[in-house]
Each structure stands twice: as structure tokens, then as C-alpha cells.
Amino acid sequence: MKAPSRSKSERDCDALPEPVKFGDNGTLDHKVINDDDKSRSEDRNVCVILDRATYWLQAYADKHKSAEATIRALQQFFGPQLQQVCKHLYSDNSKEIQAACKHLMLSHDTSISHVPQSNGVAENAVKRVKEGTACTLTQSGFCDAWWVHAMNCFCFLKNVVDILWNNKTAYSTRFGQEFRGPIIPFGAEVHYYPNSPADRSRSHEMSNKHLSGIFLGYKQQAGGGWSDILWIADWDEVNEAKHVSQIYPRGVPYQQVVPQLLNGEFVLPL
């Protein structure tokens, strides 16, 4: 399904030149989560970043809303050449964002205080991430504590699947080619080849050596590229764990992961 085209208010809200390539103009905003809704890793803050040239969208969870957490999010979004790639950022008057941009010596403008429309692009991005994460989590059957994994998976799949106004995906617009990896929904049942000695010892000697698992998402490199690694939760571990903190996501090469289908459809076992 095609994403809606950019409105004039989205293009002009920050009164800056129309961005041409990734990094020309980005927006960012924070979302603070209720303490009762913190993640399995006790994250309760999210930094949402949107590149306006490619509409590459990512969100980064952290335990704290701080300048340090914002710097980490910017480094993950723009990659190791952050200061060369990022030409300009636009945000609200967050002290944490201002401190991060000052520390990284990034060009930065802020919206008008108490005028939400002046930061509409960033706030719409936060809304998109919030709603997409909620839908992804509900569909998967995972409990709410897994919202960070659901959020990361939603953002990545949105970048590689959704068609933009230019008839390309955000991934294609940014990297110049379509994503060539597997498209798997969060929470789908998979079989995976175990890599650790402990996991290998659980596979039957006379079987195909695979174990059952649940798909959690894509491991990305700094800068957004995919590492060819998929995050998997082991099925036995999910069943036997007494708390979500006892489940340890495994990074598995995508060639060693086989999604399970029923009548051509992904299976969501939870």
C-alpha cells in the first residue's frame, strides 16, 4: 500500500529548502513511556528520527531521556560519518536534543514553543511509530514488555516495504537498491540452525538440526544498513521462562532461518 504523499505543511513547516539526499534535513522528537510500561530491558524513553529526503524512519529506546541517549540514537541513525552526513536537524526545544546537537556540532533549528504545528513532521513521525508498534505487538501475541523489539521491527519493515510518493521504498531511496533480505512479520514462527554448543546439543542427532523459534526482527548496523542477521527467540526458552528477562534473543544468519508457513501464510503461534 502506498504511503500518503507529503503535504505542503510537511514540506514547509520548518521553512527550510527541500531536502535532496539522506542527511540534508532530519527531524527528531522524544516519546516518554509510563514507568509501568517500561520494556523488558527497563527502557521507557524513545528517540524518533526521520530523514525528510528519504523518509527513513527509526526509533531508539533507552532507559533515560538524556543528551547521551540522544547522541547514541543519532550515531545509530546516521552512522560513523554522522558529522559529514547530517547537514541539518530540526526539533522542538528539548534541552536534551539541543545539548546533543551542540556536543556533535550539528546544524540545528528548533520549533516555536507552544505551537505544535511548527513541529508537525516530527510529531507525526512519533505518532506513526507509536501506532505501528502497538499494531505489531498486538498481532504478534507477545506481551507488552516486548515493545522495543516490536518497534524496531516495525520501523525496519516500514522502511523496506512501504511505497512512498516516488514509487520507491525508503530503503531503495536511501541505498539505491531494494532490500534483498526476507520479509518476515514480528512474532512469526521460524526454524533456525543453532550456533552455540548449548543450542546444538538440543537438536536431535538424526533430525534436520533445526530448532523452533519466534522472529523478533533485523539486526542493523550503525547507519541503518542490515547486517544479514535476524533476531530470534528460542521457542523452548519462551515456554520455560518465568520472566521475560530470562529470554535471550539470538542473532542468526538469515540463511539459517526458515519461516514456517501454513497454506502460504506466516504462522503467529503466540
Salt bridges, closest charged atoms under 4 A:
ASP12 OD2 - LYS8 NZ 2.64
ASP14 OD2 - ARG52 NH1 2.99
GLU18 OE2 - ARG6 NH2 2.97
ASP24 OD1 - LYS21 NZ 3.53
ASP35 OD1 - ARG44 NE 3.77
ASP62 OD2 - ARG72 NH2 2.73
GLU96 OE1 - LYS65 NZ 3.99
ASP109 OD2 - HIS88 NE2 3.13
ASP162 OD2 - LYS158 NZ 3.92
ASP199 OD1 - ARG202 NH2 3.10
ASP199 OD2 - ARG250 NE 2.71
ASP234 OD1 - ARG202 NH2 2.84
ASP236 OD2 - ARG202 NH1 3.06
GLU237 OE1 - ARG250 NH1 3.09
